[in-house]
Amino acid sequence: MGVQIPPPLPETMDISFLNTIGEKLSEVGKFLFETIPGVAILIGAFLLITLLIAVILEVRTKNKFKNHPIEEDEAEASQDEEDSND
């Protein structure tokens, strides 16, 4: 029941897979930020993400306030008053 000491780590670890991952990420970064199609993909992705966020927030707002009566716009109300005066 004594304390077990873990075996020592090897002095040289194989980290070549990190180099390959770094190279691939570098290639993707160069494509996205240094080419016209890559920048177009970034812009399109950001537009889609913001559109998705806007739709989700709009649906959540409608669900939250679904019991509230719908009020007329002030512009519509004033226009209706002008029409009734004529």
CYANA upper distance limits for C-alpha pairs under 8 A (distance plus 0.5 A):
 15 ILE  CA     19 ASN  CA      7.58
 16 SER  CA     20 THR  CA      7.11
 17 PHE  CA     21 ILE  CA      6.74
 18 LEU  CA     22 GLY  CA      6.55
 19 ASN  CA     23 GLU  CA      6.64
 20 THR  CA     24 LYS  CA      6.72
 21 ILE  CA     25 LEU  CA      6.69
 22 GLY  CA     26 SER  CA      6.55
 23 GLU  CA     27 GLU  CA      6.77
 24 LYS  CA     28 VAL  CA      6.79
 25 LEU  CA     29 GLY  CA      6.55
 26 SER  CA     30 LYS  CA      6.62
 27 GLU  CA     31 PHE  CA      6.71
 28 VAL  CA     32 LEU  CA      6.64
 29 GLY  CA     33 PHE  CA      6.47
 29 GLY  CA     34 GLU  CA      8.34
 30 LYS  CA     34 GLU  CA      5.75
 30 LYS  CA     35 THR  CA      7.90
 31 PHE  CA     35 THR  CA      6.04
 31 PHE  CA     38 GLY  CA      5.94
 32 LEU  CA     37 PRO  CA      8.01
 32 LEU  CA     38 GLY  CA      4.32
 32 LEU  CA     39 VAL  CA      6.06
 32 LEU  CA     41 ILE  CA      7.89
 32 LEU  CA     42 LEU  CA      7.42
 33 PHE  CA     38 GLY  CA      6.62
 33 PHE  CA     39 VAL  CA      6.32
 34 GLU  CA     38 GLY  CA      7.59
 34 GLU  CA     39 VAL  CA      7.92
 35 THR  CA     39 VAL  CA      6.83
 36 ILE  CA     40 ALA  CA      6.66
 37 PRO  CA     41 ILE  CA      6.67
 38 GLY  CA     42 LEU  CA      6.84
 39 VAL  CA     43 ILE  CA      6.69
 40 ALA  CA     44 GLY  CA      6.55
 41 ILE  CA     45 ALA  CA      6.50
 42 LEU  CA     46 PHE  CA      6.70
 43 ILE  CA     47 LEU  CA      6.67
 44 GLY  CA     48 LEU  CA      6.66
 45 ALA  CA     49 ILE  CA      6.63
 46 PHE  CA     50 THR  CA      6.61
 47 LEU  CA     51 LEU  CA      6.57
 48 LEU  CA     52 LEU  CA      6.58
 49 ILE  CA     53 ILE  CA      6.69
 50 THR  CA     54 ALA  CA      6.59
 51 LEU  CA     55 VAL  CA      6.71
 52 LEU  CA     56 ILE  CA      6.70
 53 ILE  CA     57 LEU  CA      6.63
 54 ALA  CA     58 GLU  CA      6.55
 55 VAL  CA     59 VAL  CA      6.67
 56 ILE  CA     60 ARG  CA      6.69
 57 LEU  CA     61 THR  CA      6.58
 58 GLU  CA     62 LYS  CA      6.69
 59 VAL  CA     63 ASN  CA      6.64
 60 ARG  CA     64 LYS  CA      6.58
 61 THR  CA     65 PHE  CA      6.72
 62 LYS  CA     66 LYS  CA      6.13
 72 GLU  CA     76 GLU  CA      7.03
 72 GLU  CA     77 ALA  CA      6.84
 73 ASP  CA     77 ALA  CA      6.67
 74 GLU  CA     78 SER  CA      6.58
 75 ALA  CA     79 GLN  CA      6.60
 76 GLU  CA     80 ASP  CA      6.62
 77 ALA  CA     81 GLU  CA      6.88
 78 SER  CA     82 GLU  CA      6.82
 79 GLN  CA     83 ASP  CA      6.73
 80 ASP  CA     84 SER  CA      6.76
 81 GLU  CA     85 ASN  CA      6.86
 82 GLU  CA     86 ASP  CA      7.11
